[in-house]
Amino acid sequence: MRKKREVIPQPRSRFLKVQCTDCGAENIVFDRASTTVKCYICGKVLAEPRGGKALLLVKKENVIQILS
Ligand SMILES: [Zn+2]
C-alpha cells in the first residue's frame, strides 16, 4: 500500500483553512507546523510535521482557503 501524500509547494509559510474529512469541521493549519495537527472536534490527524514543512493528510478539495 502506498502512502498518500498531499504537499502544496510554496516557499512562504501560510495558514490553510482545512475541512476535516471525518466530521467536516473547519480547522486552521499552519503549513510549517512542527507538531501533529489534529481536528479540534474529532481528533483526526490533519497534518504531520515533515522536515520543517507540514504534510497535509487531507485531500486537496478539503483545503477550503489559503490564508496569507
Ligand atoms: Zn474532525
N, CA, C, O and the ligand as a Tripos MOL2 file, in Angstrom:
@<TRIPOS>MOLECULE
protein
  273   271    69     0     0
PROTEIN
NO_CHARGES

@<TRIPOS>ATOM
      1 N           0.8420   -1.2130    0.0000 N.3       1 MET1
      2 CA          0.0000    0.0000    0.0000 C.3       1 MET1
      3 C           0.8640    1.2430    0.0000 C.2       1 MET1
      4 O           1.7900    1.3860    0.7980 O.2       1 MET1
      5 N           0.5410    2.1230   -0.9000 N.am      2 ARG2
      6 CA          1.2910    3.3800   -0.9460 C.3       2 ARG2
      7 C           0.6770    4.4070   -0.0260 C.2       2 ARG2
      8 O          -0.5400    4.5020    0.1320 O.2       2 ARG2
      9 N           1.5540    5.1600    0.5660 N.am      3 LYS3
     10 CA          1.0790    6.2100    1.4620 C.3       3 LYS3
     11 C           0.7230    7.4440    0.6440 C.2       3 LYS3
     12 O           1.4840    7.8870   -0.2160 O.2       3 LYS3
     13 N          -0.4450    7.9800    0.9360 N.am      4 LYS4
     14 CA         -0.9120    9.1260    0.1830 C.3       4 LYS4
     15 C          -0.2920   10.4130    0.7300 C.2       4 LYS4
     16 O          -0.2930   10.6700    1.9340 O.2       4 LYS4
     17 N           0.2230   11.1910   -0.1780 N.am      5 ARG5
     18 CA          0.8620   12.4410    0.2440 C.3       5 ARG5
     19 C           0.2560   13.6140   -0.5050 C.2       5 ARG5
     20 O           0.0500   13.5580   -1.7170 O.2       5 ARG5
     21 N          -0.0200   14.6520    0.2210 N.am      6 GLU6
     22 CA         -0.5280   15.8630   -0.4020 C.3       6 GLU6
     23 C           0.3060   17.0260    0.1240 C.2       6 GLU6
     24 O           0.0950   17.5090    1.2370 O.2       6 GLU6
     25 N           1.2300   17.4510   -0.6750 N.am      7 VAL7
     26 CA          2.0620   18.5730   -0.2680 C.3       7 VAL7
     27 C           1.8450   19.7120   -1.2550 C.2       7 VAL7
     28 O           1.9860   19.5490   -2.4670 O.2       7 VAL7
     29 N           1.5080   20.8350   -0.7150 N.am      8 ILE8
     30 CA          1.3320   22.0040   -1.5780 C.3       8 ILE8
     31 C           2.6400   22.7860   -1.5840 C.2       8 ILE8
     32 O           3.0210   23.3450   -0.5550 O.2       8 ILE8
     33 N           3.3360   22.8400   -2.7150 N.am      9 PRO9
     34 CA          4.6180   23.5470   -2.7440 C.3       9 PRO9
     35 C           4.4400   25.0570   -2.6630 C.2       9 PRO9
     36 O           3.6610   25.6520   -3.4070 O.2       9 PRO9
     37 N           5.1540   25.6350   -1.7770 N.am     10 GLN10
     38 CA          5.0660   27.0850   -1.5700 C.3      10 GLN10
     39 C           6.1980   27.4730   -0.6330 C.2      10 GLN10
     40 O           6.2910   26.9420    0.4730 O.2      10 GLN10
     41 N           7.0640   28.3950   -1.0600 N.am     11 PRO11
     42 CA          8.2150   28.7400   -0.2300 C.3      11 PRO11
     43 C           7.8460   29.4510    1.0670 C.2      11 PRO11
     44 O           8.5080   29.2680    2.0880 O.2      11 PRO11
     45 N           6.7940   30.2600    1.0270 N.am     12 ARG12
     46 CA          6.4400   31.0140    2.2180 C.3      12 ARG12
     47 C           5.5150   30.2090    3.1150 C.2      12 ARG12
     48 O           4.7570   29.3550    2.6560 O.2      12 ARG12
     49 N           5.5970   30.4990    4.3850 N.am     13 SER13
     50 CA          4.6960   29.8190    5.3000 C.3      13 SER13
     51 C           3.3250   30.4710    5.2480 C.2      13 SER13
     52 O           3.1970   31.6840    5.0810 O.2      13 SER13
     53 N           2.3240   29.6510    5.3910 N.am     14 ARG14
     54 CA          0.9540   30.1420    5.2940 C.3      14 ARG14
     55 C           0.0740   29.3880    6.2850 C.2      14 ARG14
     56 O           0.4510   28.3740    6.8720 O.2      14 ARG14
     57 N          -1.1110   29.9450    6.4290 N.am     15 PHE15
     58 CA         -2.1460   29.2360    7.1600 C.3      15 PHE15
     59 C          -3.1830   28.7500    6.1560 C.2      15 PHE15
     60 O          -3.5830   29.4710    5.2420 O.2      15 PHE15
     61 N          -3.5990   27.5230    6.3520 N.am     16 LEU16
     62 CA         -4.5870   26.9380    5.4620 C.3      16 LEU16
     63 C          -5.8580   26.6400    6.2390 C.2      16 LEU16
     64 O          -5.8120   26.1510    7.3680 O.2      16 LEU16
     65 N          -6.9830   26.9380    5.6260 N.am     17 LYS17
     66 CA         -8.2520   26.5320    6.2220 C.3      17 LYS17
     67 C          -8.6060   25.1750    5.6350 C.2      17 LYS17
     68 O          -8.8360   25.0400    4.4330 O.2      17 LYS17
     69 N          -8.6450   24.1830    6.4990 N.am     18 VAL18
     70 CA         -8.8040   22.7990    6.0580 C.3      18 VAL18
     71 C         -10.0620   22.2020    6.6830 C.2      18 VAL18
     72 O         -10.3130   22.3530    7.8780 O.2      18 VAL18
     73 N         -10.8400   21.5270    5.8560 N.am     19 GLN19
     74 CA        -12.0310   20.8660    6.3700 C.3      19 GLN19
     75 C         -11.7000   19.4300    6.7380 C.2      19 GLN19
     76 O         -11.1240   18.6820    5.9480 O.2      19 GLN19
     77 N         -12.0740   19.0670    7.9400 N.am     20 CYS20
     78 CA        -11.8440   17.6960    8.4030 C.3      20 CYS20
     79 C         -12.6370   16.7280    7.5340 C.2      20 CYS20
     80 O         -13.8180   16.9510    7.2670 O.2      20 CYS20
     81 N         -11.9870   15.6550    7.0930 N.am     21 THR21
     82 CA        -12.6670   14.6880    6.2270 C.3      21 THR21
     83 C         -13.6170   13.7910    7.0100 C.2      21 THR21
     84 O         -14.4810   13.1400    6.4230 O.2      21 THR21
     85 N         -13.4660   13.7510    8.3130 N.am     22 ASP22
     86 CA        -14.3260   12.8950    9.1320 C.3      22 ASP22
     87 C         -15.5770   13.6130    9.6200 C.2      22 ASP22
     88 O         -16.6840   13.0890    9.4980 O.2      22 ASP22
     89 N         -15.4040   14.8180   10.1740 N.am     23 CYS23
     90 CA        -16.5570   15.4900   10.7860 C.3      23 CYS23
     91 C         -16.9310   16.7940   10.0910 C.2      23 CYS23
     92 O         -17.9660   17.3810   10.4050 O.2      23 CYS23
     93 N         -16.1070   17.2570    9.1540 N.am     24 GLY24
     94 CA        -16.4630   18.4530    8.4060 C.3      24 GLY24
     95 C         -16.1160   19.7670    9.0780 C.2      24 GLY24
     96 O         -16.4060   20.8340    8.5370 O.2      24 GLY24
     97 N         -15.5030   19.7070   10.2430 N.am     25 ALA25
     98 CA        -15.1440   20.9400   10.9470 C.3      25 ALA25
     99 C         -14.0120   21.6510   10.2160 C.2      25 ALA25
    100 O         -13.1230   21.0160    9.6490 O.2      25 ALA25
    101 N         -14.0610   22.9830   10.2390 N.am     26 GLU26
    102 CA        -13.0000   23.7610    9.6180 C.3      26 GLU26
    103 C         -11.8900   24.0140   10.6240 C.2      26 GLU26
    104 O         -12.1290   24.5250   11.7180 O.2      26 GLU26
    105 N         -10.6740   23.6490   10.2400 N.am     27 ASN27
    106 CA         -9.5110   23.8440   11.1040 C.3      27 ASN27
    107 C          -8.5050   24.7450   10.4090 C.2      27 ASN27
    108 O          -8.3540   24.6850    9.1890 O.2      27 ASN27
    109 N          -7.8300   25.5650   11.1640 N.am     28 ILE28
    110 CA         -6.7520   26.3790   10.6220 C.3      28 ILE28
    111 C          -5.4360   25.6340   10.8630 C.2      28 ILE28
    112 O          -5.0870   25.3150   12.0000 O.2      28 ILE28
    113 N          -4.7210   25.3680    9.7820 N.am     29 VAL29
    114 CA         -3.4800   24.6010    9.8590 C.3      29 VAL29
    115 C          -2.3270   25.4630    9.3670 C.2      29 VAL29
    116 O          -2.3820   26.0070    8.2640 O.2      29 VAL29
    117 N          -1.2910   25.5900   10.1730 N.am     30 PHE30
    118 CA         -0.0760   26.2870    9.7780 C.3      30 PHE30
    119 C           0.7470   25.3420    8.9170 C.2      30 PHE30
    120 O           1.0080   24.2090    9.3210 O.2      30 PHE30
    121 N           1.1590   25.7900    7.7380 N.am     31 ASP31
    122 CA          1.8180   24.8460    6.8300 C.3      31 ASP31
    123 C           3.2700   24.5610    7.1910 C.2      31 ASP31
    124 O           3.9430   23.8030    6.4920 O.2      31 ASP31
    125 N           3.7500   25.1450    8.2520 N.am     32 ARG32
    126 CA          5.0540   24.7560    8.7890 C.3      32 ARG32
    127 C           4.9150   24.2680   10.2290 C.2      32 ARG32
    128 O           5.7940   24.4730   11.0670 O.2      32 ARG32
    129 N           3.8330   23.6440   10.4760 N.am     33 ALA33
    130 CA          3.5750   23.1370   11.8250 C.3      33 ALA33
    131 C           4.6850   22.1730   12.2500 C.2      33 ALA33
    132 O           5.0950   21.3090   11.4760 O.2      33 ALA33
    133 N           5.1620   22.3280   13.4760 N.am     34 SER34
    134 CA          6.2310   21.4550   13.9670 C.3      34 SER34
    135 C           5.6750   20.3240   14.8240 C.2      34 SER34
    136 O           6.4210   19.4730   15.3090 O.2      34 SER34
    137 N           4.3790   20.3250   15.0010 N.am     35 THR35
    138 CA          3.7420   19.2300   15.7300 C.3      35 THR35
    139 C           2.5720   18.7070   14.9070 C.2      35 THR35
    140 O           2.0990   19.3700   13.9840 O.2      35 THR35
    141 N           2.1200   17.5260   15.2490 N.am     36 THR36
    142 CA          0.9760   16.9470   14.5580 C.3      36 THR36
    143 C          -0.2600   17.8080   14.7870 C.2      36 THR36
    144 O          -0.5600   18.2020   15.9150 O.2      36 THR36
    145 N          -0.9720   18.0920   13.7010 N.am     37 VAL37
    146 CA         -2.1770   18.9190   13.7910 C.3      37 VAL37
    147 C          -3.3930   18.0020   13.7440 C.2      37 VAL37
    148 O          -3.5620   17.2050   12.8210 O.2      37 VAL37
    149 N          -4.2360   18.1390   14.7700 N.am     38 LYS38
    150 CA         -5.4350   17.3060   14.8260 C.3      38 LYS38
    151 C          -6.6840   18.1640   14.7560 C.2      38 LYS38
    152 O          -6.6830   19.3230   15.1710 O.2      38 LYS38
    153 N          -7.7480   17.5800   14.2270 N.am     39 CYS39
    154 CA         -9.0410   18.2540   14.2010 C.3      39 CYS39
    155 C          -9.4590   18.5830   15.6260 C.2      39 CYS39
    156 O          -9.3770   17.7400   16.5200 O.2      39 CYS39
    157 N          -9.9070   19.8170   15.8250 N.am     40 TYR40
    158 CA        -10.2490   20.2200   17.1900 C.3      40 TYR40
    159 C         -11.5700   19.6120   17.6600 C.2      40 TYR40
    160 O         -11.8800   19.6500   18.8510 O.2      40 TYR40
    161 N         -12.3330   19.0630   16.7500 N.am     41 ILE41
    162 CA        -13.5950   18.4210   17.1290 C.3      41 ILE41
    163 C         -13.3920   16.9270   17.3870 C.2      41 ILE41
    164 O         -13.6890   16.4350   18.4760 O.2      41 ILE41
    165 N         -12.8910   16.2170   16.3950 N.am     42 CYS42
    166 CA        -12.8800   14.7510   16.4930 C.3      42 CYS42
    167 C         -11.4840   14.1760   16.6940 C.2      42 CYS42
    168 O         -11.3480   12.9850   16.9740 O.2      42 CYS42
    169 N         -10.4460   14.9920   16.5590 N.am     43 GLY43
    170 CA         -9.1010   14.4880   16.8240 C.3      43 GLY43
    171 C          -8.4300   13.8000   15.6510 C.2      43 GLY43
    172 O          -7.3350   13.2580   15.8000 O.2      43 GLY43
    173 N          -9.0630   13.8090   14.4880 N.am     44 LYS44
    174 CA         -8.4260   13.2200   13.3030 C.3      44 LYS44
    175 C          -7.1630   13.9980   12.9610 C.2      44 LYS44
    176 O          -7.1480   15.2280   13.0070 O.2      44 LYS44
    177 N          -6.1020   13.2690   12.6170 N.am     45 VAL45
    178 CA         -4.8490   13.9270   12.2650 C.3      45 VAL45
    179 C          -4.9850   14.5520   10.8840 C.2      45 VAL45
    180 O          -5.2890   13.8640    9.9090 O.2      45 VAL45
    181 N          -4.7570   15.8610   10.8060 N.am     46 LEU46
    182 CA         -4.9100   16.5960    9.5480 C.3      46 LEU46
    183 C          -3.5730   16.8780    8.8880 C.2      46 LEU46
    184 O          -3.4960   16.9720    7.6630 O.2      46 LEU46
    185 N          -2.5150   17.0150    9.6840 N.am     47 ALA47
    186 CA         -1.1930   17.3020    9.1330 C.3      47 ALA47
    187 C          -0.1210   16.8110   10.0920 C.2      47 ALA47
    188 O          -0.2960   16.8070   11.3100 O.2      47 ALA47
    189 N           0.9900   16.3980    9.5040 N.am     48 GLU48
    190 CA          2.1300   15.9460   10.2860 C.3      48 GLU48
    191 C           3.3600   16.7380    9.8850 C.2      48 GLU48
    192 O           3.5050   17.1110    8.7210 O.2      48 GLU48
    193 N           4.2520   17.0000   10.8390 N.am     49 PRO49
    194 CA          5.4710   17.7370   10.5010 C.3      49 PRO49
    195 C           6.4150   16.8750    9.6540 C.2      49 PRO49
    196 O           6.6240   15.6920    9.9230 O.2      49 PRO49
    197 N           6.9750   17.5120    8.6230 N.am     50 ARG50
    198 CA          7.9200   16.8060    7.7420 C.3      50 ARG50
    199 C           9.0680   17.7630    7.4020 C.2      50 ARG50
    200 O           8.9740   18.5480    6.4580 O.2      50 ARG50
    201 N          10.1150   17.6890    8.1570 N.am     51 GLY51
    202 CA         11.2970   18.4820    7.8300 C.3      51 GLY51
    203 C          11.0310   19.9680    7.7050 C.2      51 GLY51
    204 O          11.4950   20.6050    6.7590 O.2      51 GLY51
    205 N          10.2870   20.5260    8.6490 N.am     52 GLY52
    206 CA         10.0330   21.9580    8.6400 C.3      52 GLY52
    207 C           8.7930   22.3630    7.8690 C.2      52 GLY52
    208 O           8.3620   23.5150    7.9230 O.2      52 GLY52
    209 N           8.2190   21.4060    7.1470 N.am     53 LYS53
    210 CA          7.0010   21.7060    6.4060 C.3      53 LYS53
    211 C           5.9570   20.6710    6.7800 C.2      53 LYS53
    212 O           6.2560   19.4820    6.8960 O.2      53 LYS53
    213 N           4.7380   21.1300    6.9650 N.am     54 ALA54
    214 CA          3.6950   20.1980    7.3530 C.3      54 ALA54
    215 C           3.2020   19.4080    6.1440 C.2      54 ALA54
    216 O           3.0430   19.9470    5.0480 O.2      54 ALA54
    217 N           2.9700   18.1400    6.3690 N.am     55 LEU55
    218 CA          2.3960   17.2810    5.3340 C.3      55 LEU55
    219 C           0.9010   17.1790    5.5940 C.2      55 LEU55
    220 O           0.4680   16.6520    6.6180 O.2      55 LEU55
    221 N           0.1280   17.6880    4.6570 N.am     56 LEU56
    222 CA         -1.3240   17.6330    4.8200 C.3      56 LEU56
    223 C          -1.8230   16.2270    4.5390 C.2      56 LEU56
    224 O          -1.4430   15.6020    3.5490 O.2      56 LEU56
    225 N          -2.6730   15.7430    5.4200 N.am     57 LEU57
    226 CA         -3.2040   14.3920    5.2650 C.3      57 LEU57
    227 C          -4.6350   14.4010    4.7550 C.2      57 LEU57
    228 O          -5.3210   13.3800    4.7860 O.2      57 LEU57
    229 N          -5.0780   15.5530    4.2890 N.am     58 VAL58
    230 CA         -6.4240   15.6300    3.7080 C.3      58 VAL58
    231 C          -6.2920   15.8390    2.2070 C.2      58 VAL58
    232 O          -5.2220   16.1940    1.7130 O.2      58 VAL58
    233 N          -7.3790   15.6170    1.4890 N.am     59 LYS59
    234 CA         -7.3660   15.8110    0.0410 C.3      59 LYS59
    235 C          -7.3530   17.2990   -0.2850 C.2      59 LYS59
    236 O          -7.6940   18.1450    0.5410 O.2      59 LYS59
    237 N          -6.9470   17.5870   -1.5210 N.am     60 LYS60
    238 CA         -6.8660   18.9920   -1.9350 C.3      60 LYS60
    239 C          -8.2240   19.6780   -1.8640 C.2      60 LYS60
    240 O          -8.3040   20.8660   -1.5500 O.2      60 LYS60
    241 N          -9.2880   18.9410   -2.1520 N.am     61 GLU61
    242 CA        -10.6240   19.5680   -2.1170 C.3      61 GLU61
    243 C         -11.0600   19.8950   -0.6960 C.2      61 GLU61
    244 O         -12.0340   20.6200   -0.4920 O.2      61 GLU61
    245 N         -10.3440   19.3650    0.2790 N.am     62 ASN62
    246 CA        -10.6510   19.6990    1.6670 C.3      62 ASN62
    247 C          -9.8970   20.9290    2.1560 C.2      62 ASN62
    248 O         -10.1240   21.4050    3.2680 O.2      62 ASN62
    249 N          -9.0030   21.4380    1.3210 N.am     63 VAL63
    250 CA         -8.3760   22.7240    1.6390 C.3      63 VAL63
    251 C          -9.2990   23.8150    1.1270 C.2      63 VAL63
    252 O          -9.3760   24.0630   -0.0760 O.2      63 VAL63
    253 N          -9.9890   24.4540    2.0360 N.am     64 ILE64
    254 CA        -11.0420   25.3930    1.6490 C.3      64 ILE64
    255 C         -10.4480   26.7200    1.1960 C.2      64 ILE64
    256 O         -10.8870   27.3090    0.2080 O.2      64 ILE64
    257 N          -9.4530   27.1760    1.9260 N.am     65 GLN65
    258 CA         -8.9490   28.5200    1.6940 C.3      65 GLN65
    259 C          -7.4930   28.6010    2.1420 C.2      65 GLN65
    260 O          -7.0770   27.9390    3.0920 O.2      65 GLN65
    261 N          -6.7340   29.4260    1.4360 N.am     66 ILE66
    262 CA         -5.3550   29.6940    1.8380 C.3      66 ILE66
    263 C          -5.2980   31.0930    2.4110 C.2      66 ILE66
    264 O          -5.6160   32.0630    1.7220 O.2      66 ILE66
    265 N          -4.9010   31.2040    3.6490 N.am     67 LEU67
    266 CA         -4.8380   32.5000    4.3270 C.3      67 LEU67
    267 C          -3.3890   32.9550    4.3390 C.2      67 LEU67
    268 O          -2.4900   32.1890    4.6860 O.2      67 LEU67
    269 N          -3.1710   34.1910    3.9640 N.am     68 SER68
    270 CA         -1.7870   34.6580    3.9590 C.3      68 SER68
    271 C          -1.5610   35.7260    5.0050 C.2      68 SER68
    272 O          -0.4480   36.2330    5.1400 O.2      68 SER68
    273 ZN        -12.9290   16.2750   12.6250 Zn       69 ZN69
@<TRIPOS>BOND
     1     1     2 1
     2     2     3 1
     3     3     4 2
     4     3     5 am
     5     5     6 1
     6     6     7 1
     7     7     8 2
     8     7     9 am
     9     9    10 1
    10    10    11 1
    11    11    12 2
    12    11    13 am
    13    13    14 1
    14    14    15 1
    15    15    16 2
    16    15    17 am
    17    17    18 1
    18    18    19 1
    19    19    20 2
    20    19    21 am
    21    21    22 1
    22    22    23 1
    23    23    24 2
    24    23    25 am
    25    25    26 1
    26    26    27 1
    27    27    28 2
    28    27    29 am
    29    29    30 1
    30    30    31 1
    31    31    32 2
    32    31    33 am
    33    33    34 1
    34    34    35 1
    35    35    36 2
    36    35    37 am
    37    37    38 1
    38    38    39 1
    39    39    40 2
    40    39    41 am
    41    41    42 1
    42    42    43 1
    43    43    44 2
    44    43    45 am
    45    45    46 1
    46    46    47 1
    47    47    48 2
    48    47    49 am
    49    49    50 1
    50    50    51 1
    51    51    52 2
    52    51    53 am
    53    53    54 1
    54    54    55 1
    55    55    56 2
    56    55    57 am
    57    57    58 1
    58    58    59 1
    59    59    60 2
    60    59    61 am
    61    61    62 1
    62    62    63 1
    63    63    64 2
    64    63    65 am
    65    65    66 1
    66    66    67 1
    67    67    68 2
    68    67    69 am
    69    69    70 1
    70    70    71 1
    71    71    72 2
    72    71    73 am
    73    73    74 1
    74    74    75 1
    75    75    76 2
    76    75    77 am
    77    77    78 1
    78    78    79 1
    79    79    80 2
    80    79    81 am
    81    81    82 1
    82    82    83 1
    83    83    84 2
    84    83    85 am
    85    85    86 1
    86    86    87 1
    87    87    88 2
    88    87    89 am
    89    89    90 1
    90    90    91 1
    91    91    92 2
    92    91    93 am
    93    93    94 1
    94    94    95 1
    95    95    96 2
    96    95    97 am
    97    97    98 1
    98    98    99 1
    99    99   100 2
   100    99   101 am
   101   101   102 1
   102   102   103 1
   103   103   104 2
   104   103   105 am
   105   105   106 1
   106   106   107 1
   107   107   108 2
   108   107   109 am
   109   109   110 1
   110   110   111 1
   111   111   112 2
   112   111   113 am
   113   113   114 1
   114   114   115 1
   115   115   116 2
   116   115   117 am
   117   117   118 1
   118   118   119 1
   119   119   120 2
   120   119   121 am
   121   121   122 1
   122   122   123 1
   123   123   124 2
   124   123   125 am
   125   125   126 1
   126   126   127 1
   127   127   128 2
   128   127   129 am
   129   129   130 1
   130   130   131 1
   131   131   132 2
   132   131   133 am
   133   133   134 1
   134   134   135 1
   135   135   136 2
   136   135   137 am
   137   137   138 1
   138   138   139 1
   139   139   140 2
   140   139   141 am
   141   141   142 1
   142   142   143 1
   143   143   144 2
   144   143   145 am
   145   145   146 1
   146   146   147 1
   147   147   148 2
   148   147   149 am
   149   149   150 1
   150   150   151 1
   151   151   152 2
   152   151   153 am
   153   153   154 1
   154   154   155 1
   155   155   156 2
   156   155   157 am
   157   157   158 1
   158   158   159 1
   159   159   160 2
   160   159   161 am
   161   161   162 1
   162   162   163 1
   163   163   164 2
   164   163   165 am
   165   165   166 1
   166   166   167 1
   167   167   168 2
   168   167   169 am
   169   169   170 1
   170   170   171 1
   171   171   172 2
   172   171   173 am
   173   173   174 1
   174   174   175 1
   175   175   176 2
   176   175   177 am
   177   177   178 1
   178   178   179 1
   179   179   180 2
   180   179   181 am
   181   181   182 1
   182   182   183 1
   183   183   184 2
   184   183   185 am
   185   185   186 1
   186   186   187 1
   187   187   188 2
   188   187   189 am
   189   189   190 1
   190   190   191 1
   191   191   192 2
   192   191   193 am
   193   193   194 1
   194   194   195 1
   195   195   196 2
   196   195   197 am
   197   197   198 1
   198   198   199 1
   199   199   200 2
   200   199   201 am
   201   201   202 1
   202   202   203 1
   203   203   204 2
   204   203   205 am
   205   205   206 1
   206   206   207 1
   207   207   208 2
   208   207   209 am
   209   209   210 1
   210   210   211 1
   211   211   212 2
   212   211   213 am
   213   213   214 1
   214   214   215 1
   215   215   216 2
   216   215   217 am
   217   217   218 1
   218   218   219 1
   219   219   220 2
   220   219   221 am
   221   221   222 1
   222   222   223 1
   223   223   224 2
   224   223   225 am
   225   225   226 1
   226   226   227 1
   227   227   228 2
   228   227   229 am
   229   229   230 1
   230   230   231 1
   231   231   232 2
   232   231   233 am
   233   233   234 1
   234   234   235 1
   235   235   236 2
   236   235   237 am
   237   237   238 1
   238   238   239 1
   239   239   240 2
   240   239   241 am
   241   241   242 1
   242   242   243 1
   243   243   244 2
   244   243   245 am
   245   245   246 1
   246   246   247 1
   247   247   248 2
   248   247   249 am
   249   249   250 1
   250   250   251 1
   251   251   252 2
   252   251   253 am
   253   253   254 1
   254   254   255 1
   255   255   256 2
   256   255   257 am
   257   257   258 1
   258   258   259 1
   259   259   260 2
   260   259   261 am
   261   261   262 1
   262   262   263 1
   263   263   264 2
   264   263   265 am
   265   265   266 1
   266   266   267 1
   267   267   268 2
   268   267   269 am
   269   269   270 1
   270   270   271 1
   271   271   272 2
@<TRIPOS>SUBSTRUCTURE
     1 MET1         2 RESIDUE 1 A MET
     2 ARG2         6 RESIDUE 1 A ARG
     3 LYS3        10 RESIDUE 1 A LYS
     4 LYS4        14 RESIDUE 1 A LYS
     5 ARG5        18 RESIDUE 1 A ARG
     6 GLU6        22 RESIDUE 1 A GLU
     7 VAL7        26 RESIDUE 1 A VAL
     8 ILE8        30 RESIDUE 1 A ILE
     9 PRO9        34 RESIDUE 1 A PRO
    10 GLN10       38 RESIDUE 1 A GLN
    11 PRO11       42 RESIDUE 1 A PRO
    12 ARG12       46 RESIDUE 1 A ARG
    13 SER13       50 RESIDUE 1 A SER
    14 ARG14       54 RESIDUE 1 A ARG
    15 PHE15       58 RESIDUE 1 A PHE
    16 LEU16       62 RESIDUE 1 A LEU
    17 LYS17       66 RESIDUE 1 A LYS
    18 VAL18       70 RESIDUE 1 A VAL
    19 GLN19       74 RESIDUE 1 A GLN
    20 CYS20       78 RESIDUE 1 A CYS
    21 THR21       82 RESIDUE 1 A THR
    22 ASP22       86 RESIDUE 1 A ASP
    23 CYS23       90 RESIDUE 1 A CYS
    24 GLY24       94 RESIDUE 1 A GLY
    25 ALA25       98 RESIDUE 1 A ALA
    26 GLU26      102 RESIDUE 1 A GLU
    27 ASN27      106 RESIDUE 1 A ASN
    28 ILE28      110 RESIDUE 1 A ILE
    29 VAL29      114 RESIDUE 1 A VAL
    30 PHE30      118 RESIDUE 1 A PHE
    31 ASP31      122 RESIDUE 1 A ASP
    32 ARG32      126 RESIDUE 1 A ARG
    33 ALA33      130 RESIDUE 1 A ALA
    34 SER34      134 RESIDUE 1 A SER
    35 THR35      138 RESIDUE 1 A THR
    36 THR36      142 RESIDUE 1 A THR
    37 VAL37      146 RESIDUE 1 A VAL
    38 LYS38      150 RESIDUE 1 A LYS
    39 CYS39      154 RESIDUE 1 A CYS
    40 TYR40      158 RESIDUE 1 A TYR
    41 ILE41      162 RESIDUE 1 A ILE
    42 CYS42      166 RESIDUE 1 A CYS
    43 GLY43      170 RESIDUE 1 A GLY
    44 LYS44      174 RESIDUE 1 A LYS
    45 VAL45      178 RESIDUE 1 A VAL
    46 LEU46      182 RESIDUE 1 A LEU
    47 ALA47      186 RESIDUE 1 A ALA
    48 GLU48      190 RESIDUE 1 A GLU
    49 PRO49      194 RESIDUE 1 A PRO
    50 ARG50      198 RESIDUE 1 A ARG
    51 GLY51      202 RESIDUE 1 A GLY
    52 GLY52      206 RESIDUE 1 A GLY
    53 LYS53      210 RESIDUE 1 A LYS
    54 ALA54      214 RESIDUE 1 A ALA
    55 LEU55      218 RESIDUE 1 A LEU
    56 LEU56      222 RESIDUE 1 A LEU
    57 LEU57      226 RESIDUE 1 A LEU
    58 VAL58      230 RESIDUE 1 A VAL
    59 LYS59      234 RESIDUE 1 A LYS
    60 LYS60      238 RESIDUE 1 A LYS
    61 GLU61      242 RESIDUE 1 A GLU
    62 ASN62      246 RESIDUE 1 A ASN
    63 VAL63      250 RESIDUE 1 A VAL
    64 ILE64      254 RESIDUE 1 A ILE
    65 GLN65      258 RESIDUE 1 A GLN
    66 ILE66      262 RESIDUE 1 A ILE
    67 LEU67      266 RESIDUE 1 A LEU
    68 SER68      270 RESIDUE 1 A SER
    69 ZN69       273 GROUP 0 **** ****
